[in-house]
Amino acid sequence: MLPNESWWEAGKVQIPTYSIIFLLGLVGNILVILVLVKNKGMRTVTNVFLLNLAVSDILLGVLCMPFTLVGSLLKDFVFGHFMCRLIPYMQACSVAVSGWTLVCLSVERYYAICHPLRSRTWQTLTHAYRLIGAIWVCSLLLMTPISVLSELIPTSGGHRKCRELWPNEDIEKTYNLLLDFLLLVIPLIVMVTTYTLVAKTLWRVMKTQKPGNEMGLKDNRVTWKQNSRGSPHLRRSNTEKALKKKKRVVKMLFAVVLEFFVCWTPLYVINTITLFAPQAVYERLGYKGISFLQLLAYSSSCCNPITYCFMNYRFRRAFLKLFGCLREEKGSS
């Protein structure tokens, strides 16, 4: 009876929590995809990257969460050798795709706001699709060792666990530190830098957006005209409304970035520490602590659709229209 009681006690917390996160993530991200597919007017470069995030989050939810939950409750990996190789591989790929998609988003926003004229030649949907393809190919290749080296290892009581079997510890440590550097350190540095520069640009423009001020935000919607001496000068064509829209988009993207790092950084840090001091990690955190960090990481899959709904007017209207709550198309802000 004791094993069953233990299974039930753990399940009372984990089953409803995993189920809520799974359903929110699956339904929310499917809605994001449907909104962007059905509304041609929303197919911008930024939204194409958000679409890629939704696909990545769906894969994480469908291919990882249910199997992780069952394995966690049973303390046994019962899904066979193939799934042992597929699940950790797809989880790692999903994190890599999400992280580098956020990097592309931050760079895209940086050039769109800080260097609009320079970005016009390459800031296209075609270029965005190529970048997304490159992100997936690089992620799949980078995570190949996880798939190749994952094996079922016997544990006590006839149970099995799914773990990577590396030739030696030095290679394992080097590879995992490389992943930390590529998936957390570099993306964090790039995103902090780009969004800081974007914030500075928007702040500078806000200070110049005063009555009688002739210069405002330089963006893709600029025009040239001749002055009295015959030399061209730049005339502002954006409005205060356009500036506010850019600010809202940047705030939303910053929230998405923050959610990603809050959800995934603790698990990556603990996994890295485990490589060097596994006993200390299990003594301090215990099985429940590690399970909580894994659940926190998975919760990232349901955060993005909620963020879009609360922080983006066009997404909110599109969600409502998808359910038939809005029958007439009105201007968006």
C-alpha positions in Angstrom: 0.0 0.0 0.0 2.8 2.4 0.8 4.0 2.8 -2.8 0.5 3.4 -4.0 -0.1 6.0 -1.2 3.1 7.7 -2.1 2.1 7.8 -5.8 -1.3 9.2 -4.8 0.1 11.9 -2.4 2.5 13.1 -5.1 -0.2 12.9 -7.8 -2.6 15.1 -5.9 -0.3 18.0 -6.5 1.5 17.1 -9.7 -1.4 15.8 -11.8 -3.7 18.9 -11.6 -0.7 21.3 -11.9 0.7 19.6 -14.9 -2.7 19.2 -16.5 -3.5 23.0 -16.1 -0.1 24.0 -17.6 -0.4 21.4 -20.4 -4.0 22.5 -21.4 -3.2 26.3 -21.1 0.0 25.8 -23.2 -1.6 23.6 -25.8 -4.8 25.6 -26.3 -3.1 29.0 -26.0 -0.4 28.3 -28.5 -2.8 26.7 -31.0 -4.9 29.9 -30.7 -1.8 32.0 -31.4 -1.1 29.9 -34.5 -4.7 30.1 -35.7 -4.8 33.9 -35.2 -1.6 34.5 -37.1 -2.6 32.1 -39.9 -6.1 33.5 -40.4 -5.2 37.2 -40.1 -2.9 38.2 -43.0 -2.6 41.7 -41.6 -0.8 40.3 -38.5 1.9 38.5 -40.5 4.7 40.8 -39.5 8.3 39.9 -39.0 7.8 40.1 -35.2 4.7 37.9 -35.3 6.4 35.3 -37.5 8.9 34.8 -34.7 6.1 34.6 -32.2 4.5 31.9 -34.3 7.8 30.0 -34.1 7.7 30.3 -30.3 4.2 28.9 -30.3 5.3 25.8 -32.4 8.2 25.2 -30.1 6.0 25.4 -27.0 3.5 23.0 -28.4 6.2 20.5 -29.1 7.5 20.9 -25.5 4.0 20.4 -24.1 2.9 17.4 -26.2 6.2 15.5 -26.4 7.6 16.2 -22.9 5.1 17.1 -20.2 2.8 14.0 -20.1 5.8 11.6 -20.2 7.7 13.5 -17.6 4.7 13.5 -15.3 4.1 9.8 -15.5 7.8 9.0 -15.0 7.9 11.3 -12.0 4.9 9.7 -10.4 5.9 6.1 -11.0 9.6 6.7 -10.4 10.0 4.6 -13.5 10.5 5.3 -17.2 8.0 3.0 -18.8 7.9 4.3 -22.4 10.8 2.4 -23.9 14.1 3.2 -25.5 12.9 5.3 -28.4 10.9 7.7 -26.2 13.9 7.9 -23.8 15.9 9.3 -26.7 13.2 11.5 -28.2 11.8 13.2 -25.1 15.0 14.8 -23.7 16.1 15.6 -27.2 12.9 17.5 -28.1 12.9 19.3 -24.8 16.5 20.5 -25.4 15.6 21.5 -29.0 12.6 23.4 -27.8 14.6 25.4 -25.3 17.2 26.2 -27.9 14.7 27.2 -30.5 12.8 29.4 -28.0 16.0 31.1 -26.8 17.4 31.9 -30.2 14.0 33.0 -31.5 13.9 35.5 -28.7 17.4 36.7 -29.7 16.2 37.2 -33.3 13.2 39.2 -32.0 15.4 41.4 -29.9 17.8 42.1 -32.8 14.9 42.7 -35.1 13.3 45.2 -32.7 16.7 46.9 -32.2 17.2 47.5 -35.9 13.6 48.5 -36.5 13.7 51.2 -33.8 17.3 52.3 -33.6 18.4 51.8 -37.3 15.2 51.8 -39.3 16.7 52.8 -42.7 19.4 50.2 -42.4 16.9 47.4 -41.6 14.6 48.0 -44.6 16.6 45.8 -46.9 16.6 42.6 -44.8 13.7 43.0 -42.5 11.3 40.9 -44.6 9.2 37.8 -44.0 11.4 35.8 -46.3 14.5 36.6 -44.3 12.6 35.8 -41.1 11.6 32.4 -42.5 15.2 31.7 -43.4 16.3 32.6 -39.9 13.7 30.4 -38.3 14.8 27.5 -40.6 18.5 28.1 -39.5 17.5 28.1 -35.8 15.7 24.7 -36.1 18.6 23.1 -38.1 21.2 24.4 -35.7 19.2 23.4 -32.6 18.5 19.8 -34.0 22.2 19.4 -34.7 23.5 20.9 -31.5 21.2 18.6 -29.4 22.1 15.4 -31.3 24.4 14.1 -28.6 21.5 14.1 -26.1 19.5 11.8 -28.4 22.4 9.5 -29.3 23.6 9.0 -25.7 20.3 8.7 -23.8 19.8 5.2 -22.4 17.5 3.3 -20.0 19.4 2.6 -16.8 18.2 0.0 -14.3 17.4 1.3 -10.8 16.2 -0.4 -7.6 13.0 -2.4 -7.6 13.2 -3.3 -11.2 12.6 0.3 -12.3 14.5 2.2 -15.0 15.5 5.8 -15.5 16.4 7.7 -18.7 19.9 9.2 -18.5 22.7 10.2 -20.9 25.7 7.8 -20.8 28.8 9.8 -21.8 32.2 8.3 -22.6 33.7 10.3 -19.7 32.8 13.1 -17.3 35.0 15.7 -18.9 33.2 15.5 -22.2 29.8 15.6 -20.4 30.8 18.7 -18.4 32.3 20.5 -21.4 29.2 19.8 -23.5 26.8 21.0 -20.8 28.8 24.1 -20.1 28.8 24.8 -23.8 25.0 24.6 -23.8 24.7 26.9 -20.9 26.9 29.4 -22.7 25.0 29.1 -26.0 21.5 28.9 -24.6 21.6 31.2 -21.6 24.7 33.4 -21.4 25.0 34.6 -25.0 21.2 35.1 -25.5 21.0 37.0 -22.1 23.9 39.3 -23.1 22.4 40.0 -26.5 18.9 40.6 -25.3 20.0 42.8 -22.4 22.1 44.9 -24.7 19.6 45.3 -27.5 16.6 46.1 -25.3 18.7 48.5 -23.3 19.5 50.4 -26.5 15.9 50.2 -27.6 14.8 51.6 -24.3 17.3 54.5 -24.6 16.1 55.3 -28.1 12.5 55.3 -27.1 13.3 57.4 -24.0 15.2 59.9 -26.1 12.3 60.1 -28.6 9.8 60.6 -25.9 11.8 63.6 -24.6 11.8 65.1 -28.1 8.0 64.4 -28.7 7.0 67.9 -27.5 5.0 70.6 -29.3 7.2 72.5 -31.8 9.8 69.7 -31.9 10.6 68.7 -35.4 12.3 65.4 -34.8 10.7 62.2 -33.6 11.3 58.5 -33.8 13.0 57.5 -37.0 11.2 54.4 -38.3 10.5 52.7 -41.6 7.7 55.2 -42.4 9.8 58.2 -43.2 9.7 60.5 -46.2 12.0 63.0 -47.9 11.2 66.4 -49.1 13.1 69.4 -50.5 13.8 72.4 -48.3 14.1 76.0 -49.5 17.7 75.5 -50.4 17.1 72.4 -52.5 18.7 69.9 -50.1 16.7 67.0 -48.8 15.9 66.7 -45.1 14.0 64.0 -43.1 10.4 64.8 -42.2 8.8 63.0 -39.3 5.9 60.8 -40.4 5.2 58.8 -37.3 2.6 59.9 -34.8 2.4 59.8 -31.0 0.1 56.8 -31.5 2.8 54.9 -33.5 5.3 55.6 -30.8 3.0 54.2 -28.1 2.4 51.1 -30.2 6.2 50.5 -30.5 6.5 50.9 -26.7 3.8 48.4 -26.1 5.4 45.8 -28.4 8.7 46.2 -26.7 7.2 45.9 -23.3 5.4 42.7 -24.4 8.6 41.2 -25.8 10.5 42.1 -22.7 7.9 40.3 -20.6 8.2 37.2 -22.9 12.0 37.3 -22.5 11.8 37.7 -18.7 9.3 34.8 -18.4 11.6 32.5 -20.5 14.7 33.2 -18.3 12.8 33.0 -15.0 11.3 29.7 -16.0 14.4 28.0 -17.5 17.5 29.5 -15.8 17.0 27.7 -12.4 16.7 24.3 -14.0 19.8 24.9 -16.2 21.8 26.1 -13.2 20.8 23.1 -11.1 21.6 20.7 -13.9 25.0 22.3 -14.2 25.7 22.2 -10.5 24.6 18.5 -10.5 27.5 17.7 -12.9 30.0 18.8 -10.3 28.2 18.1 -7.0 25.2 15.8 -7.5 25.0 14.7 -3.9 24.8 18.3 -2.6 22.0 19.1 -5.0 19.9 16.2 -4.0 20.5 16.8 -0.3 19.6 20.4 -0.4 16.7 20.4 -2.9 15.5 16.8 -2.7 13.3 15.1 -5.3 10.4 17.5 -4.8 12.6 20.6 -5.3 14.0 19.3 -8.5 10.5 18.3 -9.7 9.3 21.8 -8.9 12.1 23.4 -11.0 11.2 21.1 -13.9 7.5 22.1 -13.6 8.6 25.8 -13.5 10.5 25.3 -16.7 7.5 23.6 -18.4 5.2 26.5 -17.3 7.0 28.7 -19.8 5.0 26.9 -22.5 1.7 28.5 -21.3 3.1 32.0 -20.4 3.4 33.5 -23.9 -0.3 33.3 -25.1 -1.4 34.8 -21.7 1.2 37.6 -22.2 0.0 38.3 -25.7 -3.6 38.5 -24.6 -3.0 40.9 -21.7 -0.4 43.1 -23.3 -1.2 43.2 -27.0 -4.5 44.8 -28.2 -4.4 43.2 -31.7 -3.9 39.7 -30.3 -6.7 40.3 -27.8 -9.1 41.4 -30.5 -8.0 38.5 -32.8 -8.6 35.9 -30.0 -12.1 37.3 -29.4 -12.9 37.4 -33.1 -11.7 33.8 -33.4 -14.4 32.8 -31.0 -17.0 35.0 -32.7 -17.2 37.5 -29.9 -16.3 40.3 -32.3 -18.2 40.3 -35.6 -17.0 43.6 -37.1 -13.4 44.5 -37.8 -12.5 47.8 -36.2 -9.4 49.9 -36.1 -6.7 48.6 -33.8 -4.2 50.5 -31.7 
